[in-house]
Structures are given as structure tokens and as C-alpha cells.
């Protein structure tokens, strides 16, 4: 039976050979073939690096990284597991896990691991040793010419659960993932659902810029007295020092109003995995927060074109969650009692924006991971459909001038409804109060049996329902199979009450549309009048 011990300097070449025997020369994480990098990790006080030895031959390696998160978070990441193919199935993976737990347990309160979905080996080992499934990170890593999803598992140690702050306030989407995660951890579902959580105000007059060295002090002033828990967790903050952040490839974007810096967003970009992770956000007010999330994230997407964006969000911040959802993010994991702040531990929601097709087929999952995978896939499908609806909404005239967040709010109101050919969408003189956008097919507008117009994909009809409660002046009938987006008048009015600026933009656009129609009608009537006068005049 192999023996497990701490790695030392003499193991460096053997560890490299072990990785090469398992992954070959095409392994994308080239640092595992770098002797200096391996040696640095072995001597790092924040890494517990273990090896398994069988008859003086290295047959396994694994580690726990203790420098994840802030120092007082006491988080350990269990990873870097590799086992010689010739000894697999002999319990070596479990032996390495037991040894890591023995080394790390006294030092951490929250441990997690990301388990591959190409096979269930790591998932089974983690669950056998008290870890629980809390998420599925979809297509999170690039492996050769494809992307691979990972199952996120966690385990609590020490006082983690005793210090947990109860009753997180979450959006309905977060509730769906959080309920499964809490159940898997054996915890009571104490989540409070905030159905009406308002996103942060839309960005109108702010500008997004790179943080310049001479402006760091301005942003630091915004961090003074950061007493309340942060909205974002990421293991680095501006207070740690800009040079240290730069050493970890961290960058900052700022939001300005005029000449004043009113907020900043820190992020790291992993070109290897085409991945961006936001690690810090500081703002002077809610409007600056909204501008940061909308403008800074849009700039990051345009500049780096990442396949995967990740933000780890405070589970007690429903407005932050709602804003990210409006921008296309999906909750994919829920980590109970993950971080420490002010004498208590807080739950964390991992929210992801996937910018590649969400094709998750072929996942190898243990039973507890399947329910979570189903929830995450459903949320991804819903959000992917929403992104497509966003594209349609941006082409609709009455929505011109809305921000990304405002269009996201309308998307959450909308329902997609299919119609068969000849089916009535609404009847003449009906009191149905809804606006319709054609996604597929066509809809005929009729006055009695007389056709008035045909509405095609990307076009809108019934918009007057948003401003009056009068009976329909004409009927609408599907021409062949059609798919429509429906926004109810009552739902729209509720959003306008919470975001009056959105209502002003939409109603102004409707007024301009009606004005253009009236002008066109007047011109036609004038033309008809001129023809009539010519016909009536004597030769």
C-alpha cells in the first residue's frame, strides 16, 4: 500500500513526470511541467502539497490551497489530484483525500473542490469524505479543443455553520439553486425570496475608464469605512495594495461622473481558459453600482471577448443578484457559510455569464449532482432564451434608448407564447391589455374581415395597451404558426412605478411612433383631398 507524505524538493521531477504520464504533452496548464513553479508550490506555506509513494515510486499527488479568499475566510481549495493510471482503483485517491483533510481541517472552516465531469471518480471520492454538491460550473475550463464543466462540492469545518448568518435574501433564480445546495449540505432551507428586488439604477451619464496609477487614491477614498459586507467576494481588494493586485494580474475599471471617480471594479482575465472573474467592487452609491455592472462588464466583454464571466455575490444582496440577472448572468452554485465578515459567515452565490452555446450533454455525474445539473441547465436555457429576446427587443422602436439593465427588466416580464395558424391573438373590441412582439411567423391585423396590415418578426403591435384601457380597435390573427413575446400592461405599469425613467423612454417612443403615424395619415388624406378636388374641377 502506498504511503502519503508531504512533498519535498526532491519530488519535483517525479511530480512533473506523473502529470505528464496522465495528461501527456498537450496538457494546457503548462505550469505543472515547470520545475520552478512546482518547487515554489511545495515550499509555499499556503499550500499543503502531498505525494503518495509506493516502493520509492511516486504514484499520486494532491494539494490544498489555503490562500483562497481573505485570510479570515479560512477557505481551503482541494485540488491538483493526479494518480498514476497503473494504480487506479486501489483507493489511492481516497488516501490522498484523507491525508489532506487531516492536514487542513485545523486550519480551515470551508473547504471546496471542483470535480471533473468527464468521469465520476473525483465526485465519488469527495462525497465519501463528507463533501456535498453545491453547484455545477458549466463549461468553466478549456481542455484541449473543448470546454468542460465541473461539479462544485464543499464541506464545513469548525465553527462554520455556528457562525452562519441565516435567512439570506435571494431572487427566485438563486432560490432554485440555493434550495438544492442547502438540502445537499443537510441544512434547513431558510432562504427568503425577494420577488420584487429592483436592479440598480441604469447608467446614463457615467463614463467607464481604465484605472490610472495616479488615481488610485481617489478610489481608495471610496473604500474608507467599508463596514457593511461587500457585494462581491474575490480574495483581493484595493486596500491590499495596487502593486500586489497587479502582481496577481488584477486590473481595475473606474466609473466617472464628470471628473469625479465614483466607483471601481476589479477583475482578472485568464486567457488560457478564456475566463474573467470579478474580485472587487466599490461604489459611492447605487447608481454607480449599476453603472459599474453595466458599463464595466460591457467593456470587459468587448476588450477580452471571454467565453466565461464569473462573479461571486453576497447571498444577502438581492438587488445585486437581480442586476446581474438582467445582464445575462445565471446562478450556477450556492455556497453556504463560505466567507467571514464582521463576526459571522455569509453564503455566496456564484453567478456566471456563459458567452458560448450552453451545450452540456455527456456529463458523467453522481446522483446528488444530477438534480443540481438539471436546475442549472434549466436556468441557462431560460437565460439563453432571454439573450435572444434581448436582441429582438433592441430592434423594436419603442425600446430604443433603454439600457441593458432596463431591457433585462422587460425581458423578465415577458412571456413567450406559441400560436397556431388562424388562432386569434386578440379580438376586436376585446379588453385584453398586452403588448406583442413577433419572434417567428406573422400576424395579420384585421378590421372585421378586411386585412389592414401584416406584422413580421421583430415588429410590435398592441402597444397602445401600455397607455390606455380602451377596447381593441382591430383583431390580430396568427398567419401560420407564430411565436410571440407578450408583456402584460399591468406588469409594465408595475415596472414603471419602480423605474420611472424606463417608462419615460418607452412612452416617449410610443408618442413619437403615434406622431409619425398621424403625420403619415394626414399626408395620405391631403393627397386624397387633392385628387378629389382635381376630379371635381371642370375641365
C-alpha positions as CSV (number, residue, x, y, z in Angstrom):
1,X,0.0,0.0,0.0
2,X,1.3,3.5,-0.9
3,X,2.3,5.8,1.9
4,X,1.3,9.5,1.8
5,X,3.7,12.3,3.0
6,X,4.4,15.9,2.5
7,X,6.1,16.7,-0.9
8,X,9.7,18.0,-0.7
9,X,12.2,19.4,-3.1
10,X,13.4,16.0,-4.3
11,X,9.9,15.2,-5.6
12,X,9.7,18.0,-8.2
13,X,10.8,16.0,-11.3
14,X,8.7,13.0,-10.2
15,X,5.6,15.2,-9.9
16,X,6.2,16.6,-13.3
17,X,6.6,13.0,-14.7
18,X,3.4,12.0,-13.0
19,X,1.4,14.8,-14.6
20,X,3.0,14.0,-18.0
21,X,2.1,10.3,-17.8
22,X,-1.5,11.2,-17.1
23,X,-2.1,14.2,-19.4
24,X,0.6,13.9,-22.0
25,X,2.4,16.8,-23.6
26,X,-0.9,18.6,-24.7
27,X,-1.9,19.4,-21.1
28,X,-3.0,23.1,-21.3
29,X,-1.8,24.0,-17.8
30,X,1.9,24.2,-18.6
31,X,2.9,25.4,-15.2
32,X,2.6,21.8,-14.0
33,X,5.6,21.0,-16.2
34,X,7.6,23.9,-14.8
35,X,10.1,22.7,-12.2
36,X,10.4,26.2,-10.6
37,X,6.6,26.6,-10.3
38,X,6.3,23.1,-8.7
39,X,9.2,23.8,-6.3
40,X,7.6,27.2,-5.3
41,X,4.3,25.5,-4.6
42,X,6.0,22.8,-2.4
43,X,7.7,25.4,-0.3
44,X,4.6,27.8,-0.1
45,X,3.3,28.0,3.4
46,X,-0.2,28.5,2.0
47,X,-0.2,25.2,0.1
48,X,-0.3,21.7,1.6
49,X,1.2,19.6,-1.1
50,X,1.2,15.8,-0.6
51,X,2.5,12.9,-2.6
52,X,1.9,9.2,-2.5
53,X,4.8,6.8,-2.7
54,X,4.8,3.1,-3.5
55,X,8.1,1.2,-3.2
56,X,10.0,4.5,-3.7
57,X,8.0,5.3,-6.8
58,X,5.7,8.4,-6.9
59,X,2.2,7.3,-7.8
60,X,0.0,10.2,-6.7
61,X,-0.1,13.8,-5.8
62,X,-2.7,16.2,-4.4
63,X,-2.8,19.6,-2.6
64,X,-4.9,22.0,-0.5
65,X,-4.6,25.7,-1.3
66,X,-5.1,27.8,1.8
67,X,-4.7,31.2,0.2
68,X,-8.2,31.3,-1.3
69,X,-10.2,34.2,-0.2
70,X,-9.4,36.7,2.5
71,X,-7.2,35.5,5.4
72,X,-10.0,35.5,7.9
73,X,-12.3,33.5,5.5
74,X,-10.3,30.3,6.3
75,X,-11.1,28.7,3.0
76,X,-9.2,25.7,1.5
77,X,-9.4,24.5,-2.1
78,X,-8.8,20.8,-2.5
79,X,-7.3,20.2,-5.9
80,X,-4.3,19.1,-8.1
81,X,-5.2,15.4,-7.6
82,X,-3.4,13.1,-10.0
83,X,-3.0,9.3,-9.7
84,X,-0.8,7.1,-11.8
85,X,-3.0,5.1,-14.2
86,X,-1.4,1.8,-13.3
87,X,-2.6,2.0,-9.6
88,X,-6.1,3.5,-10.1
89,X,-8.9,1.8,-8.4
90,X,-6.8,0.8,-5.4
91,X,-8.1,3.5,-3.0
92,X,-5.2,5.9,-3.6
93,X,-7.4,8.9,-4.3
94,X,-9.3,8.3,-1.0
95,X,-6.0,8.0,0.9
96,X,-4.8,11.3,-0.5
97,X,-8.1,13.0,0.4
98,X,-7.9,11.6,4.0
99,X,-4.4,12.9,4.3
100,X,-5.3,16.3,3.0
101,X,-8.3,16.5,5.4
102,X,-6.1,15.6,8.3
103,X,-3.6,18.4,7.4
104,X,-6.1,21.1,6.5
105,X,-9.0,20.6,8.9
106,X,-7.4,22.5,11.8
107,X,-6.7,25.5,9.5
108,X,-10.0,26.0,7.6
109,X,-13.7,26.4,8.1
110,X,-14.8,26.0,4.5
111,X,-13.4,23.6,2.0
112,X,-14.3,23.1,-1.6
113,X,-13.3,21.2,-4.7
114,X,-14.1,21.3,-8.4
115,X,-14.6,17.8,-9.7
116,X,-14.4,16.9,-13.4
117,X,-17.4,15.7,-15.2
118,X,-15.5,13.5,-17.8
119,X,-15.7,10.8,-15.1
120,X,-17.2,10.4,-11.6
121,X,-14.0,9.4,-9.8
122,X,-13.3,12.7,-8.1
123,X,-17.0,13.2,-7.3
124,X,-17.3,9.9,-5.6
125,X,-14.2,10.5,-3.5
126,X,-15.4,13.9,-2.4
127,X,-18.9,12.7,-1.4
128,X,-17.4,9.7,0.5
129,X,-15.4,12.2,2.6
130,X,-18.3,14.5,3.7
131,X,-18.4,16.9,0.8
132,X,-21.7,18.0,-0.7
133,X,-22.7,19.1,-4.2
134,X,-23.5,22.8,-4.2
135,X,-23.2,23.7,-7.9
136,X,-22.4,22.9,-11.5
137,X,-20.0,25.3,-13.2
138,X,-20.9,25.0,-16.9
139,X,-18.1,24.8,-19.4
140,X,-15.8,26.5,-16.9
141,X,-12.5,25.2,-18.2
142,X,-10.9,24.8,-21.6
143,X,-9.4,21.3,-22.1
144,X,-7.6,21.0,-25.4
145,X,-10.2,21.8,-28.1
146,X,-13.3,21.8,-26.0
147,X,-14.7,23.2,-22.7
148,X,-15.5,21.1,-19.7
149,X,-17.9,21.6,-16.8
150,X,-17.1,20.9,-13.2
151,X,-19.2,19.9,-10.2
152,X,-18.6,22.2,-7.2
153,X,-18.6,20.4,-3.8
154,X,-18.0,21.8,-0.3
155,X,-17.6,20.8,3.3
156,X,-17.8,22.8,6.5
157,X,-15.3,22.6,9.4
158,X,-15.0,24.1,12.9
159,X,-17.4,26.9,13.6
160,X,-18.5,27.5,10.0
161,X,-22.2,26.5,10.5
162,X,-22.4,28.0,14.0
163,X,-21.4,31.4,12.6
164,X,-23.6,31.3,9.5
165,X,-25.9,34.3,9.1
166,X,-29.4,33.0,8.5
167,X,-32.2,34.0,6.1
168,X,-30.3,35.2,3.0
169,X,-32.5,37.3,0.7
170,X,-32.3,36.0,-2.8
171,X,-34.0,36.2,-6.2
172,X,-36.2,33.4,-7.4
173,X,-33.4,32.1,-9.7
174,X,-30.9,32.0,-6.9
175,X,-33.6,30.3,-4.7
176,X,-33.8,27.4,-7.2
177,X,-30.1,26.6,-7.0
178,X,-29.8,27.5,-3.3
179,X,-32.5,25.2,-2.2
180,X,-30.8,22.2,-3.8
181,X,-27.4,23.2,-2.3
182,X,-28.7,23.7,1.2
183,X,-30.5,20.3,1.1
184,X,-27.4,18.5,-0.1
185,X,-25.5,20.1,2.9
186,X,-28.1,18.9,5.3
187,X,-29.2,22.4,6.2
188,X,-32.6,23.9,6.6
189,X,-33.8,25.9,3.6
190,X,-34.1,29.4,5.3
191,X,-33.8,31.4,2.1
192,X,-36.2,34.4,1.8
193,X,-37.3,35.1,-1.8
194,X,-37.3,38.7,-3.0
195,X,-39.7,38.6,-6.0
196,X,-39.6,42.4,-6.4
197,X,-35.9,43.0,-6.0
198,X,-35.1,46.1,-8.1
199,X,-31.9,46.1,-10.2
200,X,-29.6,49.1,-9.5
201,X,-30.5,52.3,-11.5
202,X,-29.5,52.4,-15.1
203,X,-26.3,54.1,-16.3
204,X,-27.0,57.3,-18.2
205,X,-24.2,60.0,-17.7
206,X,-21.3,57.9,-16.4
207,X,-18.1,57.0,-18.3
208,X,-16.1,53.9,-17.9
209,X,-12.2,54.2,-17.9
210,X,-9.1,52.2,-17.0
211,X,-7.8,53.0,-13.5
212,X,-4.6,55.0,-13.8
213,X,-1.9,54.8,-11.1
214,X,-2.2,58.4,-10.1
215,X,-5.9,57.9,-9.5
216,X,-5.7,55.0,-7.1
217,X,-6.0,57.3,-4.1
218,X,-9.4,58.6,-5.4
219,X,-10.8,55.0,-5.5
220,X,-9.2,54.2,-2.1
221,X,-11.2,57.1,-0.5
222,X,-14.4,55.3,-1.5
223,X,-13.3,52.2,0.5
224,X,-13.0,54.1,3.7
225,X,-15.3,52.8,6.4
226,X,-16.4,49.8,4.3
227,X,-18.2,48.4,7.3
228,X,-21.0,46.5,5.6
229,X,-20.4,43.2,3.9
230,X,-19.2,43.5,0.3
231,X,-21.5,42.7,-2.5
232,X,-18.6,40.8,-4.3
233,X,-16.1,38.3,-2.9
234,X,-12.9,37.5,-4.6
235,X,-9.9,37.2,-2.3
236,X,-8.4,40.6,-3.3
237,X,-9.3,44.2,-2.6
238,X,-7.9,47.5,-3.4
239,X,-6.9,48.1,0.2
240,X,-4.4,45.2,-0.1
241,X,-2.3,47.5,-2.4
242,X,-2.4,48.2,-6.1
243,X,1.1,46.7,-6.7
244,X,0.0,43.4,-5.1
245,X,-3.1,43.3,-7.2
246,X,-1.0,43.9,-10.3
247,X,1.3,41.1,-9.3
248,X,-1.8,38.8,-9.4
249,X,-2.7,40.2,-12.9
250,X,-5.6,42.1,-11.4
251,X,-7.0,45.2,-13.2
252,X,-9.5,47.9,-12.3
253,X,-12.0,49.8,-14.3
254,X,-13.5,53.0,-12.9
255,X,-16.7,54.9,-13.3
256,X,-16.7,58.7,-13.5
257,X,-19.3,61.4,-13.3
258,X,-17.6,64.4,-14.9
259,X,-14.2,64.5,-13.3
260,X,-15.1,62.6,-10.2
261,X,-14.4,58.9,-9.7
262,X,-17.5,57.3,-8.2
263,X,-16.7,53.6,-8.4
264,X,-14.3,50.8,-9.4
265,X,-14.5,47.2,-10.4
266,X,-11.6,44.8,-10.1
267,X,-11.1,41.7,-12.3
268,X,-8.7,39.1,-13.5
269,X,-8.6,37.7,-17.0
270,X,-7.4,34.1,-17.6
271,X,-6.6,33.9,-21.3
272,X,-5.9,30.2,-21.1
273,X,-9.5,29.4,-20.1
274,X,-11.0,32.5,-21.8
275,X,-12.4,33.4,-18.4
276,X,-12.9,36.6,-16.5
277,X,-13.5,36.7,-12.7
278,X,-14.7,39.9,-10.9
279,X,-13.0,40.1,-7.5
280,X,-13.9,43.5,-6.1
281,X,-16.5,46.3,-6.5
282,X,-16.5,49.7,-4.7
283,X,-19.0,52.4,-5.4
284,X,-20.3,55.6,-3.7
285,X,-24.0,54.9,-4.4
286,X,-26.4,52.6,-6.1
287,X,-26.3,54.5,-9.4
288,X,-22.5,54.0,-9.5
289,X,-23.0,50.3,-8.8
290,X,-25.5,50.0,-11.7
291,X,-23.1,51.8,-14.0
292,X,-20.2,49.6,-12.9
293,X,-22.0,46.4,-13.6
294,X,-23.4,47.6,-16.9
295,X,-20.6,49.6,-18.4
296,X,-17.6,47.9,-16.9
297,X,-18.8,44.4,-17.8
298,X,-19.7,45.5,-21.3
299,X,-16.2,47.0,-21.7
300,X,-14.6,43.7,-20.4
301,X,-16.6,41.7,-22.9
302,X,-15.7,44.0,-25.8
303,X,-12.0,44.1,-24.9
304,X,-11.3,40.4,-23.9
305,X,-14.2,38.5,-25.5
306,X,-14.2,35.9,-22.7
307,X,-16.3,32.7,-23.0
308,X,-17.0,32.7,-19.3
309,X,-17.5,35.6,-16.8
310,X,-17.9,34.9,-13.1
311,X,-18.9,37.0,-10.1
312,X,-19.1,35.6,-6.5
313,X,-22.0,37.5,-5.0
314,X,-23.2,38.1,-1.4
315,X,-26.4,36.0,-0.9
316,X,-27.8,38.8,1.2
317,X,-27.8,41.3,-1.7
318,X,-30.9,40.6,-3.9
319,X,-30.6,43.9,-5.9
320,X,-27.0,42.9,-6.9
321,X,-28.3,39.4,-7.9
322,X,-31.2,41.0,-9.9
323,X,-28.9,43.4,-11.7
324,X,-26.6,40.6,-12.8
325,X,-29.6,38.5,-14.0
326,X,-30.7,41.4,-16.1
327,X,-27.3,41.4,-17.7
328,X,-27.5,37.7,-18.6
329,X,-25.8,36.1,-15.6
330,X,-27.1,32.8,-14.2
331,X,-26.7,31.4,-10.6
332,X,-24.8,28.2,-11.0
333,X,-23.7,27.4,-7.4
334,X,-24.7,28.3,-3.9
335,X,-22.0,28.0,-1.2
336,X,-23.4,28.2,2.4
337,X,-21.3,29.9,5.0
338,X,-18.3,30.4,2.6
339,X,-16.9,33.7,3.7
340,X,-16.3,35.5,7.0
341,X,-17.3,39.1,7.8
342,X,-17.9,41.0,11.0
343,X,-18.3,38.1,13.3
344,X,-20.4,35.9,11.1
345,X,-20.1,33.8,7.9
346,X,-22.1,34.6,4.8
347,X,-23.5,32.5,1.9
348,X,-22.1,33.1,-1.5
349,X,-23.8,32.8,-4.9
350,X,-21.6,32.0,-7.9
351,X,-23.1,33.8,-10.9
352,X,-21.9,33.1,-14.4
353,X,-22.4,34.6,-17.9
354,X,-21.7,32.0,-20.5
355,X,-20.9,33.5,-23.9
356,X,-20.6,30.2,-25.8
357,X,-23.5,27.8,-26.6
358,X,-24.6,26.1,-23.4
359,X,-24.2,22.5,-24.7
360,X,-23.8,20.4,-21.5
361,X,-24.5,17.0,-22.9
362,X,-22.4,13.9,-21.9
363,X,-21.8,14.9,-18.3
364,X,-20.8,12.0,-16.0
365,X,-22.5,12.8,-12.7
366,X,-23.1,11.1,-9.4
367,X,-26.8,11.0,-8.3
368,X,-26.6,14.1,-5.9
369,X,-25.1,16.2,-8.8
370,X,-27.9,15.4,-11.3
371,X,-30.6,17.4,-9.6
372,X,-28.2,20.4,-9.4
373,X,-27.3,19.9,-13.0
374,X,-31.0,19.9,-14.0
375,X,-31.6,23.2,-12.2
376,X,-28.6,24.9,-13.6
377,X,-29.3,23.7,-17.2
378,X,-32.9,25.0,-16.9
379,X,-31.7,28.4,-15.7
380,X,-29.1,28.5,-18.5
381,X,-31.8,27.7,-21.1
382,X,-34.0,30.4,-19.7
383,X,-31.3,33.0,-19.8
384,X,-30.1,31.9,-23.2
385,X,-33.6,32.5,-24.5
386,X,-33.7,35.8,-22.7
387,X,-30.5,36.9,-24.5
388,X,-32.1,36.1,-27.8
389,X,-35.2,38.1,-26.7
390,X,-32.9,41.0,-25.8
391,X,-31.6,41.1,-29.4
392,X,-35.2,41.3,-30.7
393,X,-36.1,43.9,-28.1
394,X,-33.2,46.1,-29.1
395,X,-34.6,46.3,-32.7
396,X,-38.0,47.4,-31.6
397,X,-38.5,51.1,-31.9
398,X,-40.4,51.7,-28.7
399,X,-37.4,50.2,-26.7
400,X,-34.8,52.4,-28.3
401,X,-32.8,54.3,-25.7
402,X,-33.2,51.7,-22.9
403,X,-30.1,50.5,-21.1
404,X,-29.0,46.8,-20.9
405,X,-30.4,46.6,-17.4
406,X,-33.7,48.1,-18.4
407,X,-34.1,45.7,-21.3
408,X,-33.3,42.9,-18.9
409,X,-36.1,44.0,-16.7
410,X,-38.6,43.9,-19.6
411,X,-37.2,40.5,-20.5
412,X,-38.1,39.2,-17.1
413,X,-41.7,40.5,-17.6
414,X,-42.2,38.9,-21.0
415,X,-43.7,35.5,-21.7
416,X,-43.2,33.6,-24.9
417,X,-46.4,32.2,-26.3
418,X,-46.9,30.0,-29.4
419,X,-49.9,30.4,-31.7
420,X,-51.3,28.0,-34.4
421,X,-52.2,29.3,-37.8
422,X,-55.6,31.0,-37.8
423,X,-55.6,31.3,-34.0
424,X,-56.8,34.7,-32.6
425,X,-54.3,36.6,-30.6
426,X,-56.9,39.1,-29.6
427,X,-60.4,40.0,-30.9
428,X,-61.8,43.4,-32.0
429,X,-63.3,45.3,-29.0
430,X,-61.7,43.0,-26.5
431,X,-60.2,44.5,-23.3
432,X,-57.0,42.4,-23.4
433,X,-54.2,44.8,-22.3
434,X,-50.9,43.5,-23.6
435,X,-48.1,44.4,-26.0
436,X,-46.9,41.8,-28.5
437,X,-43.6,41.3,-30.3
438,X,-43.4,38.8,-33.2
439,X,-40.5,36.4,-32.8
440,X,-41.4,33.9,-35.5
441,X,-44.1,33.8,-38.1
442,X,-46.6,36.6,-39.0
443,X,-49.7,38.2,-37.5
444,X,-52.5,39.8,-39.5
445,X,-54.3,42.9,-38.2
446,X,-57.9,42.8,-39.3
447,X,-60.9,45.2,-39.1
448,X,-63.8,42.8,-39.5
449,X,-62.8,40.7,-42.5
450,X,-60.7,43.4,-44.0
451,X,-56.9,43.0,-43.6
452,X,-55.2,46.2,-42.5
453,X,-51.6,45.1,-42.0
454,X,-49.2,42.2,-41.5
455,X,-46.8,42.2,-38.6
456,X,-43.5,40.3,-39.2
457,X,-40.6,39.1,-36.9
458,X,-39.0,41.8,-34.9
459,X,-42.1,44.1,-35.2
460,X,-44.5,45.1,-32.5
461,X,-48.3,45.5,-32.2
462,X,-50.8,46.3,-29.5
463,X,-48.5,48.9,-27.8
464,X,-51.4,51.2,-27.1
465,X,-52.4,48.8,-24.3
466,X,-49.5,50.2,-22.3
467,X,-51.1,53.7,-22.1
468,X,-54.9,53.2,-22.3
469,X,-57.5,50.8,-21.3
470,X,-59.8,51.1,-24.3
471,X,-61.2,48.2,-26.3
472,X,-59.1,46.9,-29.2
473,X,-59.8,48.7,-32.4
474,X,-59.0,45.7,-34.6
475,X,-58.3,42.0,-34.3
476,X,-55.0,40.1,-34.5
477,X,-54.8,36.6,-36.0
478,X,-51.7,34.4,-36.5
479,X,-50.8,33.7,-40.1
480,X,-49.5,30.2,-39.9
481,X,-47.6,29.1,-36.8
482,X,-46.2,32.0,-34.9
483,X,-44.2,32.7,-31.7
484,X,-44.9,35.9,-29.8
485,X,-43.4,37.7,-26.9
486,X,-46.1,39.1,-24.6
487,X,-45.8,41.9,-22.0
488,X,-49.0,42.5,-19.9
489,X,-50.0,46.1,-19.3
490,X,-50.3,45.6,-15.5
491,X,-46.8,44.1,-15.3
492,X,-45.4,47.0,-17.4
493,X,-47.0,49.6,-15.1
494,X,-45.5,47.9,-12.0
495,X,-42.0,48.2,-13.5
496,X,-42.6,51.8,-14.4
497,X,-43.6,52.6,-10.9
498,X,-40.3,51.2,-9.7
499,X,-38.3,52.6,-12.6
500,X,-40.0,55.8,-13.9
501,X,-37.1,56.5,-16.2
502,X,-37.9,53.3,-18.2
503,X,-41.5,54.4,-18.5
504,X,-40.5,57.9,-19.8
505,X,-38.3,56.4,-22.5
506,X,-40.9,53.8,-23.7
507,X,-43.8,56.3,-23.6
508,X,-41.8,58.9,-25.4
509,X,-41.0,56.4,-28.1
510,X,-44.7,55.4,-28.4
511,X,-45.6,59.1,-28.7
512,X,-43.1,59.5,-31.5
513,X,-44.4,56.4,-33.2
514,X,-48.0,57.6,-33.0
515,X,-46.9,61.1,-34.2
516,X,-45.3,59.6,-37.2
517,X,-48.4,57.5,-38.0
518,X,-50.6,60.6,-37.6
519,X,-48.4,62.6,-39.9
520,X,-48.4,59.8,-42.5
521,X,-52.2,59.6,-42.2
522,X,-52.6,63.3,-42.6
523,X,-50.3,63.3,-45.7
524,X,-52.4,60.5,-47.2
525,X,-55.7,62.3,-46.5
526,X,-54.2,65.5,-48.0
527,X,-53.2,63.5,-51.1
528,X,-56.7,62.0,-51.4
529,X,-58.2,65.5,-51.0
530,X,-56.1,66.9,-53.8
531,X,-57.2,64.0,-56.1
532,X,-60.8,64.6,-55.2
533,X,-60.5,68.4,-56.0
534,X,-58.9,67.6,-59.3
535,X,-61.7,65.2,-60.2
536,X,-64.3,67.7,-59.2
537,X,-62.8,70.7,-61.0
538,X,-64.2,71.5,-64.5
539,X,-62.1,70.5,-67.5
